[in-house]
Amino acid sequence: MALRERGRALGREASGFLAAGAIGLVVDVGAYNVLVHLGGDGLLDDQPLVAKTLSTVAGTTVAYVGNRFWTYRDRPRGRLAREYTLYMGLSAVALLISLVCLAVSRYVLDLRSPVADNVAANIVGLVLGSLFRFLTYRRYVF
């Protein structure tokens, strides 16, 4: 019986994590595409890694709020500054994963289209980074 309850609790956490992450993802992907591709050549068209860093920080902050106050709301709360710093530090590793995927696409494979950028950073990088985030946030942040 306890195993079943633990499974349900983990399922609730995973679904909350995915929902908060989905909202953060909309912010991240939207901001990236506005910064790099809006109107053909966005404000940071020639600096996609800077744009991805800015968009990820914005999306990660949105996801943090969702995770802290919804997904992990029943967990004891630490000091907000410590928790947010840990969250962003682990997110920086996930960002690095995404940036490596984008850099390989852009600078090794010379793929520069909006589709290539989004597949590299927002699909491949996102899947790998999200797996890392789920495993580490649960253990170290919340």
C-alpha positions, -999 to 999 in steps of 0.1 A, spaced: 0 0 0 28 25 9 45 17 -24 13 25 -43 10 59 -25 47 67 -32 41 59 -68 11 83 -69 30 110 -52 59 106 -76 34 108 -105 19 140 -91 53 155 -88 63 145 -123 30 159 -138 34 191 -119 71 194 -129 60 188 -166 33 215 -163 55 241 -147 82 232 -173 58 235 -202 49 271 -192 86 279 -187 93 263 -221 68 286 -238 86 316 -223 120 301 -233 112 291 -269 91 322 -275 118 346 -262 145 328 -282 127 329 -314 118 366 -309 154 375 -302 169 355 -330 144 350 -358 117 378 -355 113 395 -388 139 372 -405 168 386 -385 161 392 -349 179 415 -325 204 387 -316 205 369 -349 243 368 -349 244 358 -312 222 327 -308 240 314 -277 235 347 -259 198 347 -269 194 311 -257 210 321 -224 187 350 -219 156 331 -229 165 301 -207 170 323 -176 135 338 -182 119 305 -188 137 289 -158 126 316 -135 90 311 -145 93 273 -140 109 279 -106 79 298 -94 56 271 -107 77 243 -91 81 260 -58 46 271 -53 28 242 -70 47 211 -78 67 210 -45 43 231 -24 40 204 3 78 201 8 94 221 36 106 254 24 142 265 27 154 300 25 141 313 -8 175 329 -18 193 296 -12 167 275 -30 166 298 -60 204 299 -62 206 261 -62 178 259 -87 195 283 -111 229 267 -106 215 233 -116 196 250 -144 229 264 -156 241 229 -162 209 221 -181 215 253 -201 250 242 -209 235 209 -223 212 230 -245 239 254 -256 262 225 -266 234 211 -288 228 245 -304 265 252 -309 270 218 -326 241 225 -349 251 260 -357 289 259 -358 298 223 -365 270 212 -388 264 248 -401 226 245 -397 212 281 -392 175 279 -400 148 285 -373 139 248 -376 175 236 -370 179 260 -340 147 248 -325 154 211 -330 189 214 -315 182 237 -286 145 232 -279 140 195 -286 173 177 -282 188 200 -256 154 203 -238 149 166 -234 184 160 -221 183 191 -199 148 183 -185 159 148 -175 189 163 -156 166 189 -140 140 165 -128 166 142 -112 185 170 -95 158 194 -85 139 168 -66 170 157 -47 189 189 -41 165 219 -44 131 209 -31 
